[in-house]
């Protein structure tokens, strides 16, 4: 763990106008323990009628000025074979992201089939799932070649099974001339809401170590790069400091920001990424090089209620697609302005 601030990275954060959202995010860790569990307010099964796409609250996605990056745990993809592939393609084309980070890819070939079902899209999978081994299906990426050029791809931490049972997949890309590094993660699941540092196999310890290694890697290997880390982190941001596996990122609020924090700490009208337990465990982390874009008026990050576009709502969504909602980061990049 660092004991001094990294040099040369305060310039962007220091230039931000002070807003209520800025104060809220930076000061979150001091009040996180007061956030309420809103499991009673997010009941996906109660949706009785499909909601048209325009009512999903997606914002102006698919525009030339904005970068749209989405994470989606597609549980046991494809859980219903070609039906899942078709439903996922329909949803992605509706949302119009530039990049989709996918978790739980049990059939890598199906991910390429999904890309083929969307004109101009391509896929990448970290590895092919071994059904005879542990249940650790790899992550994958989908991207629209009309806006995304992939310059490099690689895996991280393949030698660290405890912290990363599924190796993160990294894409170094260019979006409309803007270079970005996108890291797709799927951290260890389960746990008991305690961090038992004496047990290296403790689920919370494994997630905390993963965050430590990720932070160290970004600091040492990706200085001054626009970095987005997204995926299924399998833990809540609003844990109190004593049990918060994200402490390594919260320790440096000038350099890292969870863009989906407002969703994580909402206490009424919840729209979470894992509604079955009223939990928000799929996140999007950005580095300070993207703060200016995030704090523009049109930018947002939120879980998307895709199930409300379906005739049979959550029942159909869970049976065909996933038990997780996708989480979308919409960044107004201010094209024509200095980044």
N, C-alpha and C positions, 0 to 999 in steps of 0.2 A: 504493500500500500504506500502511495506517495505521501510524503510529509510536507512537501512544498508545492506551490502551484506551478503548473507547466508554463514556461515562458512564451510570450508572443501570441496569446490567444484571447486576450481580454478586449481587443479592439472592436470586435463585432458586438459583443454583449454590452460593452460600455456605451456604444452608440445608440442603443435602443431607447425609444421614448418610454418612460415609466408609465405603465398602464396597470389597471386593476388585475388583469390576467397575469402580468409579470409578477406583481407582488404575491398573488395567490400561489403561483407555481413555485417561486423561490422559497416562500415561507411555508410550503406544505409540510415538510418533514416535522415541523414543530407542532403541528396540530393533527397529524395523520391519525393518531390514536382516537380522536374524537369522531371520526367519520362513522356513520351508521351503516349497518348491513341492510341493504335495500332489497333483499331477496323477495319480499312480499310485493314489490311494486312492478316487477318485471315478469309477467306471466305470459309467455309467448303463446300458450295454448288457448288463450281467451280471444284471440283475433277471429272474428266471425266472417269478415268479408275481405277479399283481396284489396290491397291498396295499389292504385296505379303508380307507375314509376315516378311520375312527377311529384307524388306525395311522400316519397321516401326521404326527403330532406337531404339529398346528396349534394346540393349546391351546384355550381356551374362546372361540373366535371367534364373532362374531355376537351377543354379549351386550350388554346396554344400558349396562354400565359401561365398555366398551372401544371405542376407535376402531380400526378395521382399515383400513389403507391399503396398497395393493399396487402394485408396479411390475412390468410384464411386457412384455418385448420379444417381440411376436408376429411373428416374422420374416416379412416380405413378406405381411402380413395382408391378405386371407385366402389363404394359400398353396394350400389345396385348396377354395376357394370355400365353398359352403354346409356342407360337411363340417367345415371349420375353424370356421365360425361356431357350429355346433351343439356341437362339442367344447369350444370356449372357454366357451360359455354353461353347459355342464354343469359345467366345472371351477370357474367363478366362483360358481355357485350352491352348489357343494359347500363352497368356502372361506368364503363369506359376508362378503366385505369390504364396507366402505362406499364406498370409492373405488378405482378401478383406473386407474393411469396406464399407457397403452399407447404403445409405440414401433413404428415401421415400418408405418404405416397406408398401404398402397398403394391401398386402396379405401375412401374415406371413407364411402360409402353402406353398405358392409358393416359398418362399425362401428355405424351406426345400426340396421342389421338385428340386430346382436348385442344391442344394448340392447332392441330390440323382443322378442327371444326370452326376455328375463328380465323378468317382470312388475314394474312399478314402477321400472325403470331408465331412465336417459337417457344420451345420449352427446354429446360435443363433440369436434370435430376442429380442429386448428390451421389446416389448409388442406387443399385437395384436391391429391393427388399428380399431377404432370405427367409422364407416362411418356416424353415426348419431351425432358425436361430431364435434369439430373444426378440420380443416384440418391440423393435425399435425402428419403425419404418422411417425412411429418410425424408429430408425436405426436398423441395423442388422449386423452380422458378418458371413463370410464364411472362413473356414480355411482347409488346407491340413493336414490331420492327419499323413501323412508320415514324416512331418517336424515339426509340431506344436503339442505340448501337452498343453492342457488347464488345469491350476491348480485352477483357481478361476474365477468367473464372477459376476459382480454386476452393479447396476446403480448408477449414481451420481445425486445429486441436484434435487431429485424428488419433493422437497418442494419449488422450486424456478421457477415458471412458467415464470416470466418476463424474467429472464436471459436464461432459458432453456425450451422453449416450448416443446422440445423433449429431454428427459433425455439421457445424454451420457451413452453409454454402455462400460464397462471396462472388458477386458480380461487380466488376469495375465497368461502368457504362458511361455513355454520353447521352444526355437528354437535350435535344435541340441545341447542341453545342456546349452544354453545361456538364462538366465531369462530376460523377457521383460514385460513391461506393455503397453498395446495398448488401447487407448481411442478413441472411435468413437463419433464425435459430428456433430450436424446439428443445426447451430445457426439461429436466427431470420432473416427472409428475408426482402427485400425492404428497404426503407429509402430515404433520400434526400441529402446524402453526407454532412450532418451537424450533430454535436453532441449537442443536446439540453439537457443539464444536468438538467434543471428545469422540464423536462417531463420524468417520469420513464417509460412511454410507448413508448418513442421515439426509433425507431428501432436501430439506432446507439448506443444509451445508453444501450440498452439491450444486444447488442453484446459486447460492452466494459465491461459491468458488468460480462458477461459470461467469458471473458478473464481474468478479475481480479480474479474471483472465481477459475477458472482452475489453474491459476498460484499459488494462495495461497494453493490450495489443493496439487499440485505437490510439492511445497516447504515444506509443513508441513507433508504430509503423505507419500511421495515417495522420501525421500532424498537418494541420491546415487543409485537410480534405473534407469535402461535404459527405458526411457519413450518415446513413440511415440503418439502424438495427431494428428489425421487426420480426415478429413471430409469436409463437405460443410460449410465453415465459412461465406458465403454470404457477403463477403467484400473483398476489394482489399488491398494487403499489401503495395502498393506504394502510399497510401494517405499521404498528408503532416501531420506533427505531430499534428496540431490543430484538425484534423478530423480523426485521425488514431485510430481505435478501438483496435488495437493490441499493444498499447503503453506499457501496463504492461509487455509484453514479450520483446519488443525492449529495455526497460529500463535495461534489464539484459543480454546483448549480450554474456557474458561469460558463461551463463547457459542455454540459449535457442537459437535455430536457426531454421528458416523456411527453410527447405531443398529445397523447390521449388522457392526460391527467384529469381534465375536467370530467370526462366520462367515468373515470375510476372513483372519484370522490363524490359523485352526485348522490343525494340522499332522498330524492323523490322523483317519480317518473323515470325510473332507471331504464337504460337501454344498454345492457351489458353484453360482452362477447360470449359469455357462458351462462345463459339465462336459467338453465336447469337448477343451478345453485345460487343464482343471483350474484354471480362473481364476474369480475372483469379481469381476465388473466392473459389476454392477447394484447400486446403493446407495440408502440412505435417510438423508438428513441432516436433523437437527432443530435448532432453536434452543433456547436456554436456558429459554425459557418452557415447554418441554415436558419438561425434564429430570426434574422431580419425577414426572411420569407414567411416564417410561421406567424409572426406578429402583424402581418398585413391583414387588413380587414376581411378579405375573402377566404383566408386560410382556415382549416379546421381539421380535426381528427375525431372520428366517431365510429362506433359499431353501427352496422347497417342492418335494418330489419328486413332482410331479403325474403323471409318467410311470408311477409305481408303481401307479396306480389302473387302468392300461390293460392289457388282455389281452396285448398284444405289447410292453409296456414302452417303452423308449426308441425303438425302431425306429418304433413307431406314433406316439409323441409327436412325434418330429422330423419325420416325414412329414406329419403333420396339423396340428400346432400351431406348434412353434418349436424352435430350437436353444438357447434360453435358458429357464431355469426362472424362475418368478415369485419375487419377494422380498416378503415380507409384514411390515409393521410392525404389531404388536398392542400398543396402548397402553392400560393400565388408567388411565382418566381420573379414577378416584376420585369418581364422581358423588356429590354431597352433601357433598364436602369442598372446601375452598378450592383453586382451581387456581393 
